[in-house]
Amino acid sequence: MNEMESVEMEFTGNMKFDSIYGRNKNKVFRTALYYTRRTEIAEEITQEIFMELYVKIQEIDQIKVENWLLTVTKNRALNWIHKSNAEMRRIEYLQDMEDLLTDSVEHNMIEQERRKDFGVLSKEIFRELHKENERWYEVVSGIYCLGKTSTEIADELQVSRDVIYAIIYRARQWIKRNYGEQYEKIFE
């Protein structure tokens, strides 16, 4: 054996450990890689396993050391997968909750903006409707703002209900013609 092999074989000063490490490092790494499918995690697990072996080398039966290494490696890898999956589920849950909250906040803000815009548009419509035709204004505001029935409005204005229906129809047509696009923009 030359000097290089001697140095390589005795990197810890513990020939027993060095021998086990040399024979099993690739098996442990491949086992960890098989389960985790991630090189960096397999390297970490391999390092942890051999650190643990170094500490417990006197306690482990040398005949069963390879089985111990592979069993502990498999269990570490499965634990890592379990923790990783749990963390992914937690992250997904938090993202879903954030999306719901964001959607809810955005929805509320949009609704508030719509109500505000609709309020402004309604005031403008009633102001312009009053300018266009006072009787239309009385009928529309009586029915849609004050909650009166068409019969009540007809009695107050001393006209038939058919006249009220005609006024409502004409007022609606005027509103659609003058404010339909603005109304659609608010509620699109």
Order of alpha helices (4+ residues) and beta strands (2+ residues): alpha-alpha-alpha-alpha-alpha-alpha-alpha
